[in-house]
């Protein structure tokens, strides 16, 4: 991952997101390709980058590069809301999903995991700071 240069800033902001399917249902076995494509589309539409995706049966891992003017919460809301909306409407998925979620049109659990990551370790940063001046 390289630093991104803009007019008055240079940055590398990367976080690791994990979303879990509502009620830990094993839905990503069936919908993994569709969800991945929706996530990549949302990222492109909203000026952030999904580095890669890894899907398990009931959760998905997303390392994301984002801009300083975006918040993690904003990115999480975009990904979860738009993916839920689109997955219900694609390829007659509502027929199967309505059997899984009979009360509401949902896909993701309410929470999420996020952790900031970068391309250097804490020790490298500490050494750099100590060597300044």
Secondary structure as UniProt FT lines:
FT   STRAND          4..5
FT   STRAND          10..11
FT   STRAND          13..21
FT   HELIX           22..24
FT   HELIX           28..45
FT   TURN            46..47
FT   STRAND          49..55
FT   STRAND          59..66
FT   TURN            68..69
FT   HELIX           72..89
FT   TURN            91..92
FT   HELIX           93..100
FT   STRAND          113..117
FT   HELIX           122..130
//
